[in-house]
Amino acid sequence: MKQRLVFALIMSCVLSLLMTCWVTWINLGWSQEFCTQWLTAFVLAWPAAALVSFGCGPEIQKLSLRITS
């Protein structure tokens, strides 16, 4: 359980960081407010992504095993 929680937190952090950067850049470009908007988006996205990752992780792992078997 501990490993599952740590994995979900790290994976959701990385994905949220990259995706919010990408979407913020698409919407604003490299403007003066980019960093502020990116940080705001990341702070809002990471908790949601962590919950989804932790909650859906086991089922997605089972599905990926079925697909690759």
N, CA, C and O atoms as a Tripos MOL2 file, in Angstrom:
@<TRIPOS>MOLECULE
protein
  276   275    69     0     0
PROTEIN
NO_CHARGES

@<TRIPOS>ATOM
      1 N           0.8200   -1.1960    0.0000 N.3       1 MET1
      2 CA          0.0000    0.0000    0.0000 C.3       1 MET1
      3 C           0.8660    1.2630    0.0000 C.2       1 MET1
      4 O           0.5560    2.2370   -0.6860 O.2       1 MET1
      5 N           1.9620    1.2350    0.7820 N.am      2 LYS2
      6 CA          2.8420    2.3960    0.8560 C.3       2 LYS2
      7 C           3.4630    2.6820   -0.5170 C.2       2 LYS2
      8 O           3.5290    3.8310   -0.9530 O.2       2 LYS2
      9 N           3.9150    1.6210   -1.1890 N.am      3 GLN3
     10 CA          4.5200    1.7810   -2.5140 C.3       3 GLN3
     11 C           3.4980    2.3120   -3.5100 C.2       3 GLN3
     12 O           3.8280    3.1490   -4.3510 O.2       3 GLN3
     13 N           2.2630    1.8350   -3.4230 N.am      4 ARG4
     14 CA          1.1940    2.3040   -4.3130 C.3       4 ARG4
     15 C           0.9220    3.7950   -4.1040 C.2       4 ARG4
     16 O           0.7270    4.5250   -5.0760 O.2       4 ARG4
     17 N           0.9070    4.2470   -2.8740 N.am      5 LEU5
     18 CA          0.6750    5.6510   -2.5700 C.3       5 LEU5
     19 C           1.8240    6.5250   -3.0820 C.2       5 LEU5
     20 O           1.5890    7.5670   -3.6940 O.2       5 LEU5
     21 N           3.0590    6.0990   -2.8300 N.am      6 VAL6
     22 CA          4.2250    6.8670   -3.2870 C.3       6 VAL6
     23 C           4.2440    6.9300   -4.8180 C.2       6 VAL6
     24 O           4.4880    7.9890   -5.3950 O.2       6 VAL6
     25 N           3.9880    5.7970   -5.4670 N.am      7 PHE7
     26 CA          3.9360    5.7790   -6.9300 C.3       7 PHE7
     27 C           2.8760    6.7390   -7.4490 C.2       7 PHE7
     28 O           3.1440    7.5190   -8.3640 O.2       7 PHE7
     29 N           1.6810    6.6940   -6.8810 N.am      8 ALA8
     30 CA          0.5900    7.5690   -7.3330 C.3       8 ALA8
     31 C           0.9500    9.0400   -7.1530 C.2       8 ALA8
     32 O           0.6480    9.8630   -8.0170 O.2       8 ALA8
     33 N           1.5920    9.3740   -6.0370 N.am      9 LEU9
     34 CA          1.9740   10.7660   -5.7980 C.3       9 LEU9
     35 C           3.0440   11.2430   -6.7810 C.2       9 LEU9
     36 O           2.9460   12.3400   -7.3320 O.2       9 LEU9
     37 N           4.0610   10.4150   -6.9940 N.am     10 ILE10
     38 CA          5.1370   10.8180   -7.9100 C.3      10 ILE10
     39 C           4.6350   10.8840   -9.3500 C.2      10 ILE10
     40 O           4.8990   11.8600  -10.0530 O.2      10 ILE10
     41 N           3.9200    9.8640   -9.7910 N.am     11 MET11
     42 CA          3.4260    9.8350  -11.1720 C.3      11 MET11
     43 C           2.4550   10.9780  -11.4280 C.2      11 MET11
     44 O           2.5310   11.6240  -12.4730 O.2      11 MET11
     45 N           1.5540   11.2380  -10.5050 N.am     12 SER12
     46 CA          0.6010   12.3250  -10.7000 C.3      12 SER12
     47 C           1.3020   13.6800  -10.6720 C.2      12 SER12
     48 O           0.8970   14.6000  -11.3830 O.2      12 SER12
     49 N           2.3400   13.8100   -9.8660 N.am     13 CYS13
     50 CA          3.1020   15.0650   -9.8240 C.3      13 CYS13
     51 C           3.7640   15.3320  -11.1700 C.2      13 CYS13
     52 O           3.6530   16.4270  -11.7200 O.2      13 CYS13
     53 N           4.4520   14.3240  -11.6940 N.am     14 VAL14
     54 CA          5.1450   14.4870  -12.9770 C.3      14 VAL14
     55 C           4.1540   14.7860  -14.0990 C.2      14 VAL14
     56 O           4.3620   15.7140  -14.8800 O.2      14 VAL14
     57 N           3.0940   14.0170  -14.1810 N.am     15 LEU15
     58 CA          2.1050   14.2360  -15.2380 C.3      15 LEU15
     59 C           1.4180   15.5930  -15.1050 C.2      15 LEU15
     60 O           1.2300   16.2900  -16.1020 O.2      15 LEU15
     61 N           1.0440   15.9720  -13.8950 N.am     16 SER16
     62 CA          0.4040   17.2690  -13.6910 C.3      16 SER16
     63 C           1.3510   18.4080  -14.0440 C.2      16 SER16
     64 O           0.9480   19.3860  -14.6740 O.2      16 SER16
     65 N           2.5930   18.2810  -13.6400 N.am     17 LEU17
     66 CA          3.5860   19.3140  -13.9380 C.3      17 LEU17
     67 C           3.7390   19.5070  -15.4470 C.2      17 LEU17
     68 O           3.7030   20.6340  -15.9420 O.2      17 LEU17
     69 N           3.9070   18.4080  -16.1670 N.am     18 LEU18
     70 CA          4.1110   18.4960  -17.6160 C.3      18 LEU18
     71 C           2.8500   18.9220  -18.3710 C.2      18 LEU18
     72 O           2.9170   19.7560  -19.2740 O.2      18 LEU18
     73 N           1.7200   18.3590  -18.0050 N.am     19 MET19
     74 CA          0.4860   18.6700  -18.7300 C.3      19 MET19
     75 C           0.0160   20.1060  -18.4700 C.2      19 MET19
     76 O          -0.4350   20.7860  -19.3920 O.2      19 MET19
     77 N           0.1210   20.5660  -17.2260 N.am     20 THR20
     78 CA         -0.2810   21.9450  -16.9690 C.3      20 THR20
     79 C           0.6630   22.9270  -17.6440 C.2      20 THR20
     80 O           0.2360   23.9910  -18.0910 O.2      20 THR20
     81 N           1.9380   22.5790  -17.7200 N.am     21 CYS21
     82 CA          2.8810   23.4250  -18.4570 C.3      21 CYS21
     83 C           2.4850   23.5010  -19.9240 C.2      21 CYS21
     84 O           2.4180   24.5870  -20.4990 O.2      21 CYS21
     85 N           2.2270   22.3610  -20.5210 N.am     22 TRP22
     86 CA          1.8740   22.2930  -21.9400 C.3      22 TRP22
     87 C           0.5930   23.0790  -22.2370 C.2      22 TRP22
     88 O           0.5660   23.8950  -23.1590 O.2      22 TRP22
     89 N          -0.4440   22.8420  -21.4760 N.am     23 VAL23
     90 CA         -1.7300   23.5010  -21.7320 C.3      23 VAL23
     91 C          -1.6430   24.9990  -21.4460 C.2      23 VAL23
     92 O          -2.2270   25.8020  -22.1730 O.2      23 VAL23
     93 N          -0.9220   25.3770  -20.3950 N.am     24 THR24
     94 CA         -0.7500   26.8010  -20.1080 C.3      24 THR24
     95 C           0.0200   27.4810  -21.2290 C.2      24 THR24
     96 O          -0.3200   28.5910  -21.6390 O.2      24 THR24
     97 N           1.0520   26.8180  -21.7220 N.am     25 TRP25
     98 CA          1.8350   27.3820  -22.8280 C.3      25 TRP25
     99 C           0.9850   27.5160  -24.0950 C.2      25 TRP25
    100 O           1.0770   28.5230  -24.7960 O.2      25 TRP25
    101 N           0.1630   26.5120  -24.3900 N.am     26 ILE26
    102 CA         -0.7250   26.5820  -25.5620 C.3      26 ILE26
    103 C          -1.6800   27.7680  -25.4250 C.2      26 ILE26
    104 O          -1.9210   28.4850  -26.3960 O.2      26 ILE26
    105 N          -2.2200   27.9730  -24.2330 N.am     27 ASN27
    106 CA         -3.2050   29.0350  -24.0230 C.3      27 ASN27
    107 C          -2.5990   30.4290  -23.9230 C.2      27 ASN27
    108 O          -3.1890   31.3920  -24.4120 O.2      27 ASN27
    109 N          -1.4270   30.5530  -23.2940 N.am     28 LEU28
    110 CA         -0.8600   31.8750  -23.0320 C.3      28 LEU28
    111 C           0.4060   32.1790  -23.8180 C.2      28 LEU28
    112 O           0.7280   33.3460  -24.0400 O.2      28 LEU28
    113 N           1.1280   31.1460  -24.2430 N.am     29 GLY29
    114 CA          2.4500   31.3720  -24.8090 C.3      29 GLY29
    115 C           3.3930   31.7810  -23.6910 C.2      29 GLY29
    116 O           3.0440   31.6950  -22.5140 O.2      29 GLY29
    117 N           4.5940   32.2270  -24.0600 N.am     30 TRP30
    118 CA          5.5750   32.6430  -23.0470 C.3      30 TRP30
    119 C           5.3260   34.0950  -22.6650 C.2      30 TRP30
    120 O           6.0240   34.9920  -23.1360 O.2      30 TRP30
    121 N           4.3460   34.3240  -21.8240 N.am     31 SER31
    122 CA          4.0010   35.6770  -21.3920 C.3      31 SER31
    123 C           4.5180   35.9180  -19.9670 C.2      31 SER31
    124 O           5.0490   35.0080  -19.3300 O.2      31 SER31
    125 N           4.3580   37.1250  -19.4890 N.am     32 GLN32
    126 CA          4.7810   37.4690  -18.1330 C.3      32 GLN32
    127 C           3.9950   36.7050  -17.0730 C.2      32 GLN32
    128 O           4.5080   36.4260  -15.9900 O.2      32 GLN32
    129 N           2.7680   36.3740  -17.3870 N.am     33 GLU33
    130 CA          1.9350   35.6840  -16.3950 C.3      33 GLU33
    131 C           2.0090   34.1660  -16.5070 C.2      33 GLU33
    132 O           1.2990   33.4580  -15.7920 O.2      33 GLU33
    133 N           2.8580   33.6580  -17.3940 N.am     34 PHE34
    134 CA          2.9440   32.2150  -17.6180 C.3      34 PHE34
    135 C           3.2240   31.4430  -16.3300 C.2      34 PHE34
    136 O           2.4860   30.5140  -16.0020 O.2      34 PHE34
    137 N           4.2650   31.8070  -15.6030 N.am     35 CYS35
    138 CA          4.6590   31.0560  -14.4030 C.3      35 CYS35
    139 C           3.5720   31.0750  -13.3360 C.2      35 CYS35
    140 O           3.3100   30.0570  -12.6950 O.2      35 CYS35
    141 N           2.9450   32.2170  -13.1460 N.am     36 THR36
    142 CA          1.8770   32.3180  -12.1570 C.3      36 THR36
    143 C           0.6980   31.4270  -12.5420 C.2      36 THR36
    144 O           0.1680   30.6910  -11.7090 O.2      36 THR36
    145 N           0.2950   31.4990  -13.8040 N.am     37 GLN37
    146 CA         -0.8310   30.6900  -14.2650 C.3      37 GLN37
    147 C          -0.5020   29.2000  -14.2360 C.2      37 GLN37
    148 O          -1.3460   28.3770  -13.8820 O.2      37 GLN37
    149 N           0.7330   28.8590  -14.6100 N.am     38 TRP38
    150 CA          1.1580   27.4610  -14.5990 C.3      38 TRP38
    151 C           1.1270   26.9100  -13.1760 C.2      38 TRP38
    152 O           0.6040   25.8200  -12.9430 O.2      38 TRP38
    153 N           1.6850   27.6600  -12.2220 N.am     39 LEU39
    154 CA          1.6950   27.2140  -10.8340 C.3      39 LEU39
    155 C           0.2730   27.0430  -10.3030 C.2      39 LEU39
    156 O          -0.0170   26.0700   -9.6070 O.2      39 LEU39
    157 N          -0.6050   27.9780  -10.6250 N.am     40 THR40
    158 CA         -1.9970   27.8720  -10.1970 C.3      40 THR40
    159 C          -2.6420   26.6130  -10.7730 C.2      40 THR40
    160 O          -3.3150   25.8730  -10.0560 O.2      40 THR40
    161 N          -2.4390   26.3750  -12.0520 N.am     41 ALA41
    162 CA         -3.0070   25.1850  -12.6930 C.3      41 ALA41
    163 C          -2.4450   23.9100  -12.0700 C.2      41 ALA41
    164 O          -3.1850   22.9560  -11.8290 O.2      41 ALA41
    165 N          -1.1370   23.8920  -11.8090 N.am     42 PHE42
    166 CA         -0.5150   22.7180  -11.2150 C.3      42 PHE42
    167 C          -1.0580   22.4390   -9.8130 C.2      42 PHE42
    168 O          -1.3650   21.2930   -9.4830 O.2      42 PHE42
    169 N          -1.1770   23.4740   -8.9960 N.am     43 VAL43
    170 CA         -1.6810   23.3090   -7.6230 C.3      43 VAL43
    171 C          -3.1080   22.7650   -7.6280 C.2      43 VAL43
    172 O          -3.4830   21.9930   -6.7460 O.2      43 VAL43
    173 N          -3.8950   23.1620   -8.6100 N.am     44 LEU44
    174 CA         -5.2700   22.6600   -8.7090 C.3      44 LEU44
    175 C          -5.3210   21.2510   -9.2990 C.2      44 LEU44
    176 O          -6.1750   20.4500   -8.9180 O.2      44 LEU44
    177 N          -4.4170   20.9470  -10.2220 N.am     45 ALA45
    178 CA         -4.4670   19.6630  -10.9310 C.3      45 ALA45
    179 C          -3.8570   18.5150  -10.1330 C.2      45 ALA45
    180 O          -4.3580   17.3920  -10.1890 O.2      45 ALA45
    181 N          -2.7880   18.7780   -9.3960 N.am     46 TRP46
    182 CA         -2.0800   17.6740   -8.7520 C.3      46 TRP46
    183 C          -2.9350   16.8750   -7.7690 C.2      46 TRP46
    184 O          -2.9080   15.6460   -7.8330 O.2      46 TRP46
    185 N          -3.6880   17.4980   -6.8660 N.am     47 PRO47
    186 CA         -4.5100   16.6850   -5.9590 C.3      47 PRO47
    187 C          -5.5390   15.8280   -6.7020 C.2      47 PRO47
    188 O          -5.7660   14.6730   -6.3410 O.2      47 PRO47
    189 N          -6.1490   16.3860   -7.7230 N.am     48 ALA48
    190 CA         -7.1220   15.6060   -8.5020 C.3      48 ALA48
    191 C          -6.4270   14.4440   -9.2050 C.2      48 ALA48
    192 O          -6.9310   13.3210   -9.2040 O.2      48 ALA48
    193 N          -5.2710   14.7160   -9.8030 N.am     49 ALA49
    194 CA         -4.5270   13.6650  -10.4970 C.3      49 ALA49
    195 C          -4.0640   12.5830   -9.5190 C.2      49 ALA49
    196 O          -4.0660   11.4000   -9.8600 O.2      49 ALA49
    197 N          -3.6710   12.9750   -8.3200 N.am     50 ALA50
    198 CA         -3.2320   12.0000   -7.3200 C.3      50 ALA50
    199 C          -4.3830   11.0840   -6.9120 C.2      50 ALA50
    200 O          -4.2000    9.8740   -6.7870 O.2      50 ALA50
    201 N          -5.5550   11.6540   -6.7080 N.am     51 LEU51
    202 CA         -6.7220   10.8290   -6.3510 C.3      51 LEU51
    203 C          -7.0970    9.8670   -7.4700 C.2      51 LEU51
    204 O          -7.3850    8.6960   -7.2250 O.2      51 LEU51
    205 N          -7.0890   10.3660   -8.6880 N.am     52 VAL52
    206 CA         -7.4130    9.5120   -9.8390 C.3      52 VAL52
    207 C          -6.3680    8.4160   -9.9930 C.2      52 VAL52
    208 O          -6.7100    7.2550  -10.2160 O.2      52 VAL52
    209 N          -5.0980    8.7790   -9.8740 N.am     53 SER53
    210 CA         -4.0240    7.8130  -10.0130 C.3      53 SER53
    211 C          -4.1060    6.7310   -8.9370 C.2      53 SER53
    212 O          -3.9600    5.5450   -9.2320 O.2      53 SER53
    213 N          -4.3350    7.1360   -7.7100 N.am     54 PHE54
    214 CA         -4.4310    6.1740   -6.6130 C.3      54 PHE54
    215 C          -5.6810    5.3030   -6.7520 C.2      54 PHE54
    216 O          -5.6290    4.0930   -6.5340 O.2      54 PHE54
    217 N          -6.7870    5.9180   -7.1110 N.am     55 GLY55
    218 CA         -8.0440    5.1760   -7.2030 C.3      55 GLY55
    219 C          -8.1560    4.2640   -8.4140 C.2      55 GLY55
    220 O          -8.6720    3.1510   -8.3100 O.2      55 GLY55
    221 N          -7.6830    4.7220   -9.5500 N.am     56 CYS56
    222 CA         -7.8200    3.9610  -10.7980 C.3      56 CYS56
    223 C          -6.5930    3.1220  -11.1340 C.2      56 CYS56
    224 O          -6.6450    2.2770  -12.0270 O.2      56 CYS56
    225 N          -5.4910    3.3500  -10.4230 N.am     57 GLY57
    226 CA         -4.2430    2.6600  -10.7260 C.3      57 GLY57
    227 C          -4.3420    1.1480  -10.8010 C.2      57 GLY57
    228 O          -3.8880    0.5630  -11.7850 O.2      57 GLY57
    229 N          -4.9180    0.4890   -9.7990 N.am     58 PRO58
    230 CA         -4.9840   -0.9740   -9.8430 C.3      58 PRO58
    231 C          -5.7790   -1.5170  -11.0340 C.2      58 PRO58
    232 O          -5.3860   -2.5120  -11.6440 O.2      58 PRO58
    233 N          -6.8820   -0.8720  -11.3590 N.am     59 GLU59
    234 CA         -7.6780   -1.3390  -12.4990 C.3      59 GLU59
    235 C          -6.9580   -1.0980  -13.8290 C.2      59 GLU59
    236 O          -7.0310   -1.9220  -14.7390 O.2      59 GLU59
    237 N          -6.2740    0.0180  -13.9300 N.am     60 ILE60
    238 CA         -5.5210    0.3130  -15.1530 C.3      60 ILE60
    239 C          -4.3550   -0.6620  -15.2990 C.2      60 ILE60
    240 O          -4.0290   -1.0830  -16.4080 O.2      60 ILE60
    241 N          -3.7300   -1.0210  -14.1780 N.am     61 GLN61
    242 CA         -2.6520   -2.0050  -14.2330 C.3      61 GLN61
    243 C          -3.1910   -3.3600  -14.7000 C.2      61 GLN61
    244 O          -2.5570   -4.0260  -15.5190 O.2      61 GLN61
    245 N          -4.3420   -3.7700  -14.1940 N.am     62 LYS62
    246 CA         -4.9540   -5.0350  -14.6290 C.3      62 LYS62
    247 C          -5.2840   -4.9890  -16.1140 C.2      62 LYS62
    248 O          -5.0320   -5.9520  -16.8380 O.2      62 LYS62
    249 N          -5.8470   -3.8750  -16.5680 N.am     63 LEU63
    250 CA         -6.1770   -3.7260  -17.9850 C.3      63 LEU63
    251 C          -4.9320   -3.7900  -18.8480 C.2      63 LEU63
    252 O          -4.9350   -4.4500  -19.8870 O.2      63 LEU63
    253 N          -3.8680   -3.1160  -18.4380 N.am     64 SER64
    254 CA         -2.6400   -3.1260  -19.2320 C.3      64 SER64
    255 C          -2.0380   -4.5300  -19.2790 C.2      64 SER64
    256 O          -1.4690   -4.9230  -20.2980 O.2      64 SER64
    257 N          -2.1550   -5.2810  -18.1990 N.am     65 LEU65
    258 CA         -1.6700   -6.6710  -18.2060 C.3      65 LEU65
    259 C          -2.4870   -7.5290  -19.1730 C.2      65 LEU65
    260 O          -1.9340   -8.3620  -19.8910 O.2      65 LEU65
    261 N          -3.7980   -7.3230  -19.1860 N.am     66 ARG66
    262 CA         -4.6420   -8.0710  -20.1350 C.3      66 ARG66
    263 C          -4.3320   -7.7190  -21.5690 C.2      66 ARG66
    264 O          -4.3130   -8.5960  -22.4330 O.2      66 ARG66
    265 N          -4.0890   -6.4520  -21.8360 N.am     67 ILE67
    266 CA         -3.7880   -6.0150  -23.2100 C.3      67 ILE67
    267 C          -2.4770   -6.6040  -23.6890 C.2      67 ILE67
    268 O          -2.3620   -7.0290  -24.8390 O.2      67 ILE67
    269 N          -1.4910   -6.6290  -22.8100 N.am     68 THR68
    270 CA         -0.1550   -7.0760  -23.2330 C.3      68 THR68
    271 C           0.0350   -8.5860  -23.1410 C.2      68 THR68
    272 O           1.0590   -9.0980  -23.5940 O.2      68 THR68
    273 N          -0.9140   -9.3060  -22.5730 N.am     69 SER69
    274 CA         -0.7820  -10.7660  -22.4610 C.3      69 SER69
    275 C          -1.2850  -11.4740  -23.6790 C.2      69 SER69
    276 O          -1.2430  -12.7030  -23.7410 O.2      69 SER69
@<TRIPOS>BOND
     1     1     2 1
     2     2     3 1
     3     3     4 2
     4     3     5 am
     5     5     6 1
     6     6     7 1
     7     7     8 2
     8     7     9 am
     9     9    10 1
    10    10    11 1
    11    11    12 2
    12    11    13 am
    13    13    14 1
    14    14    15 1
    15    15    16 2
    16    15    17 am
    17    17    18 1
    18    18    19 1
    19    19    20 2
    20    19    21 am
    21    21    22 1
    22    22    23 1
    23    23    24 2
    24    23    25 am
    25    25    26 1
    26    26    27 1
    27    27    28 2
    28    27    29 am
    29    29    30 1
    30    30    31 1
    31    31    32 2
    32    31    33 am
    33    33    34 1
    34    34    35 1
    35    35    36 2
    36    35    37 am
    37    37    38 1
    38    38    39 1
    39    39    40 2
    40    39    41 am
    41    41    42 1
    42    42    43 1
    43    43    44 2
    44    43    45 am
    45    45    46 1
    46    46    47 1
    47    47    48 2
    48    47    49 am
    49    49    50 1
    50    50    51 1
    51    51    52 2
    52    51    53 am
    53    53    54 1
    54    54    55 1
    55    55    56 2
    56    55    57 am
    57    57    58 1
    58    58    59 1
    59    59    60 2
    60    59    61 am
    61    61    62 1
    62    62    63 1
    63    63    64 2
    64    63    65 am
    65    65    66 1
    66    66    67 1
    67    67    68 2
    68    67    69 am
    69    69    70 1
    70    70    71 1
    71    71    72 2
    72    71    73 am
    73    73    74 1
    74    74    75 1
    75    75    76 2
    76    75    77 am
    77    77    78 1
    78    78    79 1
    79    79    80 2
    80    79    81 am
    81    81    82 1
    82    82    83 1
    83    83    84 2
    84    83    85 am
    85    85    86 1
    86    86    87 1
    87    87    88 2
    88    87    89 am
    89    89    90 1
    90    90    91 1
    91    91    92 2
    92    91    93 am
    93    93    94 1
    94    94    95 1
    95    95    96 2
    96    95    97 am
    97    97    98 1
    98    98    99 1
    99    99   100 2
   100    99   101 am
   101   101   102 1
   102   102   103 1
   103   103   104 2
   104   103   105 am
   105   105   106 1
   106   106   107 1
   107   107   108 2
   108   107   109 am
   109   109   110 1
   110   110   111 1
   111   111   112 2
   112   111   113 am
   113   113   114 1
   114   114   115 1
   115   115   116 2
   116   115   117 am
   117   117   118 1
   118   118   119 1
   119   119   120 2
   120   119   121 am
   121   121   122 1
   122   122   123 1
   123   123   124 2
   124   123   125 am
   125   125   126 1
   126   126   127 1
   127   127   128 2
   128   127   129 am
   129   129   130 1
   130   130   131 1
   131   131   132 2
   132   131   133 am
   133   133   134 1
   134   134   135 1
   135   135   136 2
   136   135   137 am
   137   137   138 1
   138   138   139 1
   139   139   140 2
   140   139   141 am
   141   141   142 1
   142   142   143 1
   143   143   144 2
   144   143   145 am
   145   145   146 1
   146   146   147 1
   147   147   148 2
   148   147   149 am
   149   149   150 1
   150   150   151 1
   151   151   152 2
   152   151   153 am
   153   153   154 1
   154   154   155 1
   155   155   156 2
   156   155   157 am
   157   157   158 1
   158   158   159 1
   159   159   160 2
   160   159   161 am
   161   161   162 1
   162   162   163 1
   163   163   164 2
   164   163   165 am
   165   165   166 1
   166   166   167 1
   167   167   168 2
   168   167   169 am
   169   169   170 1
   170   170   171 1
   171   171   172 2
   172   171   173 am
   173   173   174 1
   174   174   175 1
   175   175   176 2
   176   175   177 am
   177   177   178 1
   178   178   179 1
   179   179   180 2
   180   179   181 am
   181   181   182 1
   182   182   183 1
   183   183   184 2
   184   183   185 am
   185   185   186 1
   186   186   187 1
   187   187   188 2
   188   187   189 am
   189   189   190 1
   190   190   191 1
   191   191   192 2
   192   191   193 am
   193   193   194 1
   194   194   195 1
   195   195   196 2
   196   195   197 am
   197   197   198 1
   198   198   199 1
   199   199   200 2
   200   199   201 am
   201   201   202 1
   202   202   203 1
   203   203   204 2
   204   203   205 am
   205   205   206 1
   206   206   207 1
   207   207   208 2
   208   207   209 am
   209   209   210 1
   210   210   211 1
   211   211   212 2
   212   211   213 am
   213   213   214 1
   214   214   215 1
   215   215   216 2
   216   215   217 am
   217   217   218 1
   218   218   219 1
   219   219   220 2
   220   219   221 am
   221   221   222 1
   222   222   223 1
   223   223   224 2
   224   223   225 am
   225   225   226 1
   226   226   227 1
   227   227   228 2
   228   227   229 am
   229   229   230 1
   230   230   231 1
   231   231   232 2
   232   231   233 am
   233   233   234 1
   234   234   235 1
   235   235   236 2
   236   235   237 am
   237   237   238 1
   238   238   239 1
   239   239   240 2
   240   239   241 am
   241   241   242 1
   242   242   243 1
   243   243   244 2
   244   243   245 am
   245   245   246 1
   246   246   247 1
   247   247   248 2
   248   247   249 am
   249   249   250 1
   250   250   251 1
   251   251   252 2
   252   251   253 am
   253   253   254 1
   254   254   255 1
   255   255   256 2
   256   255   257 am
   257   257   258 1
   258   258   259 1
   259   259   260 2
   260   259   261 am
   261   261   262 1
   262   262   263 1
   263   263   264 2
   264   263   265 am
   265   265   266 1
   266   266   267 1
   267   267   268 2
   268   267   269 am
   269   269   270 1
   270   270   271 1
   271   271   272 2
   272   271   273 am
   273   273   274 1
   274   274   275 1
   275   275   276 2
@<TRIPOS>SUBSTRUCTURE
     1 MET1         2 RESIDUE 1 A MET
     2 LYS2         6 RESIDUE 1 A LYS
     3 GLN3        10 RESIDUE 1 A GLN
     4 ARG4        14 RESIDUE 1 A ARG
     5 LEU5        18 RESIDUE 1 A LEU
     6 VAL6        22 RESIDUE 1 A VAL
     7 PHE7        26 RESIDUE 1 A PHE
     8 ALA8        30 RESIDUE 1 A ALA
     9 LEU9        34 RESIDUE 1 A LEU
    10 ILE10       38 RESIDUE 1 A ILE
    11 MET11       42 RESIDUE 1 A MET
    12 SER12       46 RESIDUE 1 A SER
    13 CYS13       50 RESIDUE 1 A CYS
    14 VAL14       54 RESIDUE 1 A VAL
    15 LEU15       58 RESIDUE 1 A LEU
    16 SER16       62 RESIDUE 1 A SER
    17 LEU17       66 RESIDUE 1 A LEU
    18 LEU18       70 RESIDUE 1 A LEU
    19 MET19       74 RESIDUE 1 A MET
    20 THR20       78 RESIDUE 1 A THR
    21 CYS21       82 RESIDUE 1 A CYS
    22 TRP22       86 RESIDUE 1 A TRP
    23 VAL23       90 RESIDUE 1 A VAL
    24 THR24       94 RESIDUE 1 A THR
    25 TRP25       98 RESIDUE 1 A TRP
    26 ILE26      102 RESIDUE 1 A ILE
    27 ASN27      106 RESIDUE 1 A ASN
    28 LEU28      110 RESIDUE 1 A LEU
    29 GLY29      114 RESIDUE 1 A GLY
    30 TRP30      118 RESIDUE 1 A TRP
    31 SER31      122 RESIDUE 1 A SER
    32 GLN32      126 RESIDUE 1 A GLN
    33 GLU33      130 RESIDUE 1 A GLU
    34 PHE34      134 RESIDUE 1 A PHE
    35 CYS35      138 RESIDUE 1 A CYS
    36 THR36      142 RESIDUE 1 A THR
    37 GLN37      146 RESIDUE 1 A GLN
    38 TRP38      150 RESIDUE 1 A TRP
    39 LEU39      154 RESIDUE 1 A LEU
    40 THR40      158 RESIDUE 1 A THR
    41 ALA41      162 RESIDUE 1 A ALA
    42 PHE42      166 RESIDUE 1 A PHE
    43 VAL43      170 RESIDUE 1 A VAL
    44 LEU44      174 RESIDUE 1 A LEU
    45 ALA45      178 RESIDUE 1 A ALA
    46 TRP46      182 RESIDUE 1 A TRP
    47 PRO47      186 RESIDUE 1 A PRO
    48 ALA48      190 RESIDUE 1 A ALA
    49 ALA49      194 RESIDUE 1 A ALA
    50 ALA50      198 RESIDUE 1 A ALA
    51 LEU51      202 RESIDUE 1 A LEU
    52 VAL52      206 RESIDUE 1 A VAL
    53 SER53      210 RESIDUE 1 A SER
    54 PHE54      214 RESIDUE 1 A PHE
    55 GLY55      218 RESIDUE 1 A GLY
    56 CYS56      222 RESIDUE 1 A CYS
    57 GLY57      226 RESIDUE 1 A GLY
    58 PRO58      230 RESIDUE 1 A PRO
    59 GLU59      234 RESIDUE 1 A GLU
    60 ILE60      238 RESIDUE 1 A ILE
    61 GLN61      242 RESIDUE 1 A GLN
    62 LYS62      246 RESIDUE 1 A LYS
    63 LEU63      250 RESIDUE 1 A LEU
    64 SER64      254 RESIDUE 1 A SER
    65 LEU65      258 RESIDUE 1 A LEU
    66 ARG66      262 RESIDUE 1 A ARG
    67 ILE67      266 RESIDUE 1 A ILE
    68 THR68      270 RESIDUE 1 A THR
    69 SER69      274 RESIDUE 1 A SER
